[in-house]
Amino acid sequence: MALADGLIRSKNCMINDITLTRRSSTSLAEYNKKGFAVTTDNSAAINEADIIFLCVLPQQLNKVLEEIQSAFISEKQLIVSVVTGVHTDDIRKQLSEDVRVIRAMPNTALRVNKSMTCLSASNATQNDIQLVQQIFNTMGTTIIIHEDMMSAATALCACGIAFFLRAIRAAAQGGVEIGFHAHDAITIAAQTALGAAELLLQNGTHPEEEIDKVTSPKGCTIAGLNEMEHQGLSSAMIKGIKTSANIAKELYKR
Ligand SMILES: NC(=O)c1ccc[n+]([C@@H]2O[C@H](COP(=O)([O-])OP(=O)(O)OC[C@H]3O[C@@H](n4cnc5c(N)ncnc54)[C@H](OP(=O)(O)O)[C@@H]3O)[C@@H](O)[C@H]2O)c1
């Protein structure tokens, strides 16, 4: 649904150009009120569609593909799949050998137009890639990657939001312990995280270069940073990312 809202904001289509499906019509009512076409019939939903977005959990995908298979027209319709762990070959086997598929791995920052979205294409045309990249660019930033890197992208980009949120929560908890009220601590921690990210993105620098600028000899920043490293900060993040990537790879097979 975040994607549907983002598509409207992107102005690539009108609200009534989009048909949303779920299994229960009750949960679609709110979107129907906004002006989206809604249905619980996946096969009917793809009639007339130029692009079909697959946005279900990996274990829910086969049923959806079964439902749309007879109505799907490979010459006309492009598939965009955000489903974790599902290779384009898996989609091809169930829909059609010549299906054009673009896999997208965004994150929930879609809602504030700040998503990092990794895209990979299979059998898609340059026009397809450009169109999908343009759509996701309006909701943040995109990069095109090789499909083999999609599980890694899931960990770093989609799960990554949770990792950085937890880091902000931890910083805020520290802030409370040293005297800030909780809401001030969150604001300070979140804005500081935003500032750190902007420094890297705008200056094109390496994090360590920016860290060097704020760590004076015998100072409090390096003392805090080294204590965090003694407690395993970088190691915990690296191990967590590797664990998520390994699980992402297996989600569809489970
Ligand atoms: N959340 C993220 O940050 C994120 C980021 C990148 C990629 N992804 C991937 O995107 C996919 C969706 O993730 P999510 O977090 O949005 O999951 P979710 O909240 O569980 O959404 C899945 C949706 O699929 C609908 N659905 C299930 N079976 C269906 C069917 N047969 N026909 C029509 N609709 C059906 C569900 O609605 P009903 O139950 O009402 O049918 C629900 O709205 C996953 O593969 C996930 O790995 C998620």
The ligand as an SDF file (V2000), in Angstrom:
LIG
                    3D

 48 52  0  0  0  0  0  0  0  0999 V2000
    8.0620   -4.2540    4.1990 N   0  0  0  0  0  0  0  0  0  0  0  0
    9.2330   -3.9170    3.6630 C   0  0  0  0  0  0  0  0  0  0  0  0
    9.9720   -3.0590    4.1390 O   0  0  0  0  0  0  0  0  0  0  0  0
    9.6830   -4.6010    2.4100 C   0  0  0  0  0  0  0  0  0  0  0  0
   10.7550   -4.0600    1.6850 C   0  0  0  0  0  0  0  0  0  0  0  0
   11.1520   -4.6960    0.5130 C   0  0  0  0  0  0  0  0  0  0  0  0
   10.5110   -5.8400    0.0980 C   0  0  0  0  0  0  0  0  0  0  0  0
    9.5020   -6.3480    0.8460 N   0  0  0  0  0  0  0  0  0  0  0  0
    8.8400   -7.5620    0.3640 C   0  0  0  0  0  0  0  0  0  0  0  0
    7.5650   -7.1810   -0.1030 O   0  0  0  0  0  0  0  0  0  0  0  0
    6.6390   -8.2390    0.1090 C   0  0  0  0  0  0  0  0  0  0  0  0
    5.4470   -7.7180    0.8990 C   0  0  0  0  0  0  0  0  0  0  0  0
    5.9310   -7.2710    2.1590 O   0  0  0  0  0  0  0  0  0  0  0  0
    4.9950   -6.5110    3.1980 P   0  0  0  0  0  0  0  0  0  0  0  0
    5.8390   -6.1160    4.3340 O   0  0  0  0  0  0  0  0  0  0  0  0
    4.1790   -5.5020    2.4770 O   0  0  0  0  0  0  0  0  0  0  0  0
    4.0720   -7.7440    3.6460 O   0  0  0  0  0  0  0  0  0  0  0  0
    2.5830   -7.7200    4.1950 P   0  0  0  0  0  0  0  0  0  0  0  0
    2.3650   -6.4780    4.9660 O   0  0  0  0  0  0  0  0  0  0  0  0
    2.3380   -9.0610    4.8230 O   0  0  0  0  0  0  0  0  0  0  0  0
    1.7330   -7.5810    2.8630 O   0  0  0  0  0  0  0  0  0  0  0  0
    1.4100   -8.6600    2.0700 C   0  0  0  0  0  0  0  0  0  0  0  0
    0.1160   -8.2840    1.3960 C   0  0  0  0  0  0  0  0  0  0  0  0
   -0.2220   -9.2950    0.4710 O   0  0  0  0  0  0  0  0  0  0  0  0
   -1.6410   -9.4480    0.5230 C   0  0  0  0  0  0  0  0  0  0  0  0
   -1.9360  -10.7750   -0.0200 N   0  0  0  0  0  0  0  0  0  0  0  0
   -1.5590  -11.9810    0.4470 C   0  0  0  0  0  0  0  0  0  0  0  0
   -2.0090  -12.9640   -0.3490 N   0  0  0  0  0  0  0  0  0  0  0  0
   -2.6800  -12.3560   -1.3540 C   0  0  0  0  0  0  0  0  0  0  0  0
   -3.3860  -12.8270   -2.4790 C   0  0  0  0  0  0  0  0  0  0  0  0
   -3.4980  -14.1460   -2.7540 N   0  0  0  0  0  0  0  0  0  0  0  0
   -3.9470  -11.9210   -3.3020 N   0  0  0  0  0  0  0  0  0  0  0  0
   -3.8560  -10.5910   -3.0530 C   0  0  0  0  0  0  0  0  0  0  0  0
   -3.2100  -10.0840   -1.9940 N   0  0  0  0  0  0  0  0  0  0  0  0
   -2.6360  -10.9530   -1.1520 C   0  0  0  0  0  0  0  0  0  0  0  0
   -1.9790   -9.2670    1.9900 C   0  0  0  0  0  0  0  0  0  0  0  0
   -3.2880   -8.8360    2.1850 O   0  0  0  0  0  0  0  0  0  0  0  0
   -4.4510   -9.8770    2.7000 P   0  0  0  0  0  0  0  0  0  0  0  0
   -3.8540  -10.6210    3.8470 O   0  0  0  0  0  0  0  0  0  0  0  0
   -5.5890   -8.9800    3.0470 O   0  0  0  0  0  0  0  0  0  0  0  0
   -4.6870  -10.7370    1.5230 O   0  0  0  0  0  0  0  0  0  0  0  0
   -1.0320   -8.1280    2.3800 C   0  0  0  0  0  0  0  0  0  0  0  0
   -1.6250   -6.8830    2.1480 O   0  0  0  0  0  0  0  0  0  0  0  0
    7.4030   -9.3340    0.8400 C   0  0  0  0  0  0  0  0  0  0  0  0
    7.8570  -10.3050   -0.0650 O   0  0  0  0  0  0  0  0  0  0  0  0
    8.5680   -8.5760    1.4450 C   0  0  0  0  0  0  0  0  0  0  0  0
    9.6690   -9.4090    1.6640 O   0  0  0  0  0  0  0  0  0  0  0  0
    9.0410   -5.7380    1.9650 C   0  0  0  0  0  0  0  0  0  0  0  0
  1  2  1  0
  2  3  2  0
  2  4  1  0
  4  5  1  0
  4 48  2  0
  5  6  2  0
  6  7  1  0
  7  8  2  0
  8  9  1  0
  8 48  1  0
  9 10  1  0
  9 46  1  0
 10 11  1  0
 11 12  1  0
 11 44  1  0
 12 13  1  0
 13 14  1  0
 14 15  2  0
 14 16  1  0
 14 17  1  0
 17 18  1  0
 18 19  2  0
 18 20  1  0
 18 21  1  0
 21 22  1  0
 22 23  1  0
 23 24  1  0
 23 42  1  0
 24 25  1  0
 25 26  1  0
 25 36  1  0
 26 27  1  0
 26 35  1  0
 27 28  2  0
 28 29  1  0
 29 30  1  0
 29 35  2  0
 30 31  1  0
 30 32  2  0
 32 33  1  0
 33 34  2  0
 34 35  1  0
 36 37  1  0
 36 42  1  0
 37 38  1  0
 38 39  2  0
 38 40  1  0
 38 41  1  0
 42 43  1  0
 44 45  1  0
 44 46  1  0
 46 47  1  0
M  CHG  2   8   1  16  -1
M  END
$$$$
